Amino acid sequence: MRTVVNFNAKWAFTKQNDSVPAVLPMNWNWVNLPHCWNAIDGQDGDNDYYRGTCWYAKSFNKADLPAADRYYLELQGANSSADVYLNGKKLAHHDGGYSTWRVDMTDALEGVNLLAVAVDNAANDTVYPQMADFTFYGGIYRDVNIICVSESHFDLDYYGGPGMMITPEVDGKDAKVTVETFVTNAKAGQKLRYAIYDADENELQSIVSNETKVCFTIENVHLWNGRKDPYLYCCEVELLDGNEVIDNVCSRFGCRTFQIDPERGFILNGEEYPLRGVSRHQDRWGKGNALSHEDHIEDMDLICEVGCTTIRLAHYQHDQFFYDLCDERGLVIWAEIPYISKHMPSGRENTISQMKELITQNYNHPSIVVWGLSNEISIGGSDEDLLENHRILNDLCHEMDKTRLTTIAAVSMCKMDDPYLQIPDVVSYNHYFGWYGGETSMNGPWFDKFHETHPNIPIGCSEYGCEALNWHTSDPRQGDYTEEYQAYYHEELIKQLFPRKFMWATHVWNMFDFGADARNEGGENGQNHKGLVTFDRKYKKDSFYAYKAWLSDEPFVHLCGKRYVDRVEDVTRVTVYSNQPEVELFANGVSLGKKTAADHFFYFDVPNTGKTTLTAVAGELKDESVIHKVAEPNPAYRLVEKGAILNWFDIEAPEGYFSLNDKMGDVIATVQGKMLFMGLMGKMMGGNKGKDGEAPKMEAMGFEINADMMSMMNGFTVLRLFTLMGGMMDVKFTKEQLLEINAKLNKIKKPAK
């Protein structure tokens, strides 16, 4: 029988090694797996985290393992490339840091063994991802096991798969379930026993056969019905040699139908089922990618609390434990490979192998409905090699899985007529109008235009969001990183996206703040702060409750602004979120009235004198907060960027004249403003004259800045744009230079409104 031995305990680890160890190095550090070597330096900013080769080593006796014919080492996640050595002999190499892979160690085993794994997360041009807005944490960050099996066993070699495929097909009230198994070294006379169990582990049917593919019919099938009723069956298959069970595999599965309609959106089991949810990265503060099962469960609990029906598991394959949770909780899943941001012609084979692993390992999960081909890969334009890569992946998905659809996450700058959009079955876009330029009001109309232009292509929103830290204001503005602007932004996006039922799915970017070591913004470097929940999962931002008000059936009332206590205005706006029909607000016990709100967002104007205890009441539900009248703004609420050379409040901004705090689009709409910035951009480009008399090309992070990108940039304040563009174009401004630019802007009069 198969035995799985966990192999996580006591590994020797080092960054300082350049050869395969001959003996267990006692001077290395001792670690237990899961382990991540960038848990600290991958989250502190400046893009200086260690990327290179690190070594893990472990000694063991073969006699301590269960008796077996074959021994496989199973690594469930080692980022991003790895080599396995046993007793000095190289056994395997693997490229791709987010999937399970296995190594047959049998023939190299000795009585006493030294296992060494070299893991490398250094930059290269063949393994994805290489450019993206998240930290590529190094380490063996998921479980490692030794799988002990008989000579004849269910396959362990093919792309890390489970050795069985379960394909349910619902037909009326019944379901036809096809089970296919893959046996290595099968011998004459061996048979297979297949059994189907219900959710209570009652055996429903069984078949003994020498065929590796059989079909069951489940009458009056209990459907897997999303969050409403995520019912799971189980299939177990035993490999029999005579009467002896020599190997077995089992997998849960669900029976459901779905379709994605360009007018009606997502349809589950024949009924419209709006997919409204979040994207999720798998990392944690102080842990990197080395998460425990308890961490995964906490993430799932929070996602369910907000009321999501879907998760986009970005931007890579996630832990099997989390896919299992998605099946159990009824979340509809978008699963994808890390083919992201910048197409690498030399990386095609890696996209193919990672897609084969993703589908092979996750085929049986009923929660998954789409395979994601890529994310923002056309940001630099769609050339023929990129398009061919996508056609190959799209065909591969359909060949390996006839039951699911394919999708992409296109970036805003991708034109609606780009041939890239014609390849997958459905499309989604990443839009940040209202944060990275543009206005919040642009989002809904953009999707209306796409729907009008392509009425037969289902369209969704795969990313939208804005950053918020513990900064506060009563006058929220784009780019201020306040919790109040994030709340306003998501209120607007909810009202624009959710009623458009033709949108097949919407995914907030992101459920949780996450590590992005290249970021130095917002006042806390090394993170992307677009999460509805903080990186440590300890604080739910106000925007979390905006979604809960729309999506959750759990009755609640939430007073916003609990961290925004000190306020200067005589009358201050207070927002309450609730999924109840009516809310009453009390100030020091005195009612300020009752309000109803069809959009679940309740606004009250509150007199601000002394200390005021606020109480929001909705039926039997209550929530409290405190505000306090102050004469001057609390400086602790104001963003002060770490290492920033200039903050917005240090800028001279005379009435009626431009400053660095004005939007670029407004400035260059004037003749003087346009002339000023044409000269500045020329200097930033270092005298690039273009080719053959053409206009010089502006580039950022290796991409040409085209008209669409410039249109988005016009929505940034000049200061924010120069800060971000300076980093992308590797041009640094001094405080004196920025103040000099501001002085010139102060001389340009704003047009009369």
WOUR-V98117 format. One record per backbone hydrogen bond with DSSP energy under -0.5 kcal/mol. NH is the residue of the N-H (numbers start at 1). CO is the residue of the C=O. If there is no record, write none. Layout:
nh->NH co->CO
nh->NH co->CO
This chain:
nh->3 co->148
nh->5 co->3
nh->5 co->146
nh->6 co->4
nh->7 co->144
nh->11 co->31
nh->12 co->57
nh->13 co->29
nh->14 co->55
nh->17 co->15
nh->26 co->24
nh->28 co->25
nh->29 co->13
nh->31 co->11
nh->31 co->29
nh->33 co->8
nh->35 co->140
nh->37 co->138
nh->38 co->138
nh->39 co->36
nh->42 co->38
nh->43 co->40
nh->47 co->517
nh->48 co->45
nh->54 co->119
nh->55 co->14
nh->56 co->117
nh->57 co->12
nh->58 co->115
nh->60 co->113
nh->62 co->111
nh->63 co->111
nh->64 co->61
nh->65 co->62
nh->69 co->149
nh->70 co->149
nh->72 co->147
nh->73 co->103
nh->74 co->72
nh->74 co->145
nh->75 co->73
nh->75 co->101
nh->76 co->74
nh->76 co->143
nh->79 co->139
nh->81 co->120
nh->82 co->94
nh->83 co->118
nh->84 co->92
nh->85 co->116
nh->86 co->89
nh->87 co->114
nh->89 co->86
nh->91 co->84
nh->92 co->84
nh->94 co->82
nh->96 co->80
nh->101 co->75
nh->103 co->73
nh->105 co->71
nh->105 co->103
nh->106 co->71
nh->108 co->105
nh->109 co->105
nh->109 co->106
nh->113 co->60
nh->115 co->58
nh->115 co->113
nh->116 co->85
nh->117 co->56
nh->118 co->83
nh->119 co->54
nh->119 co->117
nh->120 co->81
nh->121 co->52
nh->128 co->126
nh->134 co->132
nh->135 co->515
nh->137 co->135
nh->139 co->79
nh->141 co->77
nh->141 co->139
nh->142 co->77
nh->145 co->74
nh->146 co->5
nh->147 co->72
nh->147 co->145
nh->148 co->3
nh->148 co->146
nh->149 co->70
nh->149 co->147
nh->150 co->246
nh->153 co->151
nh->153 co->184
nh->155 co->182
nh->159 co->157
nh->161 co->158
nh->162 co->360
nh->165 co->180
nh->167 co->165
nh->167 co->178
nh->168 co->166
nh->169 co->176
nh->171 co->174
nh->174 co->171
nh->175 co->218
nh->176 co->169
nh->177 co->175
nh->177 co->216
nh->178 co->167
nh->178 co->176
nh->179 co->177
nh->179 co->214
nh->180 co->165
nh->180 co->178
nh->181 co->212
nh->182 co->163
nh->184 co->153
nh->190 co->187
nh->191 co->240
nh->192 co->209
nh->193 co->238
nh->194 co->192
nh->194 co->207
nh->195 co->236
nh->196 co->205
nh->197 co->234
nh->198 co->202
nh->201 co->198
nh->204 co->196
nh->205 co->196
nh->207 co->194
nh->209 co->192
nh->209 co->207
nh->214 co->179
nh->216 co->177
nh->218 co->175
nh->219 co->217
nh->221 co->173
nh->221 co->218
nh->223 co->221
nh->224 co->255
nh->225 co->223
nh->225 co->229
nh->228 co->225
nh->229 co->225
nh->229 co->226
nh->231 co->223
nh->231 co->229
nh->233 co->253
nh->234 co->197
nh->235 co->251
nh->236 co->195
nh->237 co->249
nh->238 co->193
nh->239 co->247
nh->240 co->191
nh->240 co->238
nh->241 co->244
nh->242 co->240
nh->244 co->241
nh->246 co->239
nh->246 co->244
nh->247 co->239
nh->249 co->237
nh->251 co->235
nh->253 co->233
nh->256 co->254
nh->259 co->267
nh->261 co->259
nh->261 co->265
nh->265 co->261
nh->267 co->259
nh->268 co->271
nh->269 co->257
nh->269 co->267
nh->271 co->268
nh->273 co->266
nh->275 co->504
nh->276 co->274
nh->277 co->506
nh->278 co->310
nh->279 co->508
nh->280 co->312
nh->284 co->288
nh->285 co->535
nh->286 co->39
nh->287 co->284
nh->288 co->284
nh->290 co->287
nh->291 co->289
nh->296 co->292
nh->297 co->293
nh->298 co->294
nh->299 co->295
nh->300 co->296
nh->301 co->297
nh->302 co->298
nh->303 co->299
nh->304 co->300
nh->305 co->301
nh->306 co->302
nh->307 co->303
nh->307 co->304
nh->308 co->303
nh->309 co->276
nh->310 co->276
nh->311 co->332
nh->312 co->278
nh->313 co->311
nh->313 co->334
nh->314 co->280
nh->314 co->312
nh->322 co->319
nh->323 co->319
nh->324 co->320
nh->325 co->321
nh->326 co->322
nh->327 co->323
nh->328 co->324
nh->329 co->325
nh->330 co->326
nh->331 co->326
nh->332 co->309
nh->333 co->367
nh->334 co->311
nh->335 co->333
nh->335 co->370
nh->336 co->313
nh->337 co->372
nh->339 co->337
nh->340 co->338
nh->341 co->375
nh->342 co->340
nh->343 co->377
nh->345 co->343
nh->347 co->344
nh->348 co->345
nh->351 co->347
nh->352 co->348
nh->353 co->349
nh->354 co->350
nh->355 co->351
nh->356 co->352
nh->357 co->353
nh->358 co->354
nh->359 co->355
nh->360 co->356
nh->361 co->357
nh->362 co->358
nh->363 co->359
nh->365 co->362
nh->366 co->364
nh->368 co->365
nh->369 co->333
nh->370 co->333
nh->371 co->405
nh->372 co->335
nh->372 co->370
nh->373 co->371
nh->373 co->407
nh->375 co->339
nh->376 co->409
nh->379 co->376
nh->381 co->378
nh->383 co->381
nh->387 co->383
nh->388 co->384
nh->389 co->385
nh->390 co->386
nh->391 co->387
nh->392 co->388
nh->393 co->389
nh->394 co->390
nh->395 co->391
nh->396 co->392
nh->397 co->393
nh->398 co->394
nh->399 co->395
nh->400 co->396
nh->401 co->397
nh->405 co->369
nh->407 co->371
nh->408 co->426
nh->409 co->374
nh->410 co->408
nh->410 co->428
nh->412 co->430
nh->414 co->411
nh->415 co->413
nh->418 co->415
nh->421 co->418
nh->422 co->419
nh->423 co->420
nh->424 co->420
nh->426 co->406
nh->427 co->458
nh->428 co->408
nh->429 co->460
nh->430 co->410
nh->431 co->429
nh->431 co->463
nh->434 co->437
nh->435 co->432
nh->435 co->437
nh->436 co->432
nh->437 co->435
nh->442 co->439
nh->443 co->440
nh->445 co->441
nh->446 co->442
nh->447 co->443
nh->448 co->444
nh->449 co->445
nh->450 co->446
nh->451 co->447
nh->452 co->448
nh->453 co->449
nh->454 co->450
nh->455 co->452
nh->457 co->454
nh->458 co->456
nh->459 co->502
nh->460 co->427
nh->461 co->505
nh->462 co->429
nh->462 co->460
nh->463 co->429
nh->468 co->529
nh->469 co->481
nh->471 co->469
nh->472 co->637
nh->480 co->477
nh->483 co->471
nh->486 co->482
nh->487 co->483
nh->488 co->484
nh->489 co->485
nh->490 co->486
nh->491 co->487
nh->492 co->488
nh->493 co->489
nh->494 co->490
nh->495 co->491
nh->496 co->492
nh->497 co->493
nh->498 co->494
nh->500 co->497
nh->501 co->499
nh->503 co->500
nh->504 co->459
nh->504 co->502
nh->506 co->275
nh->507 co->461
nh->508 co->277
nh->509 co->464
nh->510 co->508
nh->511 co->279
nh->513 co->533
nh->514 co->528
nh->516 co->526
nh->519 co->516
nh->524 co->521
nh->526 co->519
nh->527 co->524
nh->528 co->514
nh->529 co->527
nh->532 co->510
nh->532 co->511
nh->533 co->511
nh->534 co->539
nh->537 co->534
nh->541 co->532
nh->541 co->539
nh->544 co->541
nh->545 co->541
nh->545 co->542
nh->546 co->542
nh->547 co->543
nh->548 co->544
nh->549 co->545
nh->550 co->546
nh->551 co->547
nh->552 co->548
nh->555 co->553
nh->558 co->577
nh->560 co->558
nh->560 co->575
nh->564 co->561
nh->565 co->563
nh->567 co->628
nh->572 co->606
nh->574 co->604
nh->576 co->602
nh->577 co->558
nh->578 co->600
nh->579 co->556
nh->583 co->595
nh->584 co->617
nh->585 co->593
nh->586 co->615
nh->587 co->590
nh->588 co->586
nh->588 co->613
nh->590 co->587
nh->592 co->585
nh->595 co->583
nh->597 co->581
nh->600 co->597
nh->602 co->576
nh->602 co->600
nh->604 co->574
nh->606 co->572
nh->606 co->604
nh->608 co->570
nh->609 co->607
nh->612 co->627
nh->614 co->612
nh->614 co->625
nh->615 co->586
nh->616 co->623
nh->617 co->584
nh->618 co->621
nh->621 co->618
nh->623 co->616
nh->625 co->614
nh->627 co->612
nh->628 co->565
nh->629 co->610
nh->630 co->567
nh->635 co->633
nh->637 co->634
nh->638 co->635
nh->644 co->641
nh->650 co->647
nh->651 co->648
nh->657 co->654
nh->658 co->745
nh->658 co->748
nh->662 co->659
nh->664 co->716
nh->665 co->714
nh->666 co->663
nh->667 co->663
nh->668 co->664
nh->669 co->665
nh->670 co->667
nh->674 co->670
nh->675 co->671
nh->676 co->672
nh->677 co->673
nh->678 co->674
nh->679 co->675
nh->680 co->676
nh->681 co->677
nh->682 co->678
nh->683 co->679
nh->684 co->680
nh->685 co->681
nh->686 co->683
nh->687 co->682
nh->688 co->685
nh->694 co->691
nh->700 co->703
nh->701 co->728
nh->703 co->700
nh->705 co->698
nh->706 co->704
nh->710 co->706
nh->711 co->707
nh->712 co->708
nh->713 co->709
nh->714 co->710
nh->715 co->712
nh->716 co->713
nh->718 co->662
nh->719 co->660
nh->721 co->717
nh->722 co->718
nh->723 co->719
nh->724 co->720
nh->725 co->721
nh->726 co->722
nh->727 co->723
nh->728 co->724
nh->729 co->725
nh->730 co->727
nh->731 co->726
nh->738 co->734
nh->739 co->735
nh->740 co->736
nh->741 co->737
nh->742 co->738
nh->743 co->739
nh->744 co->740
nh->745 co->741
nh->746 co->742
nh->747 co->744
nh->748 co->745
nh->749 co->747
nh->750 co->656
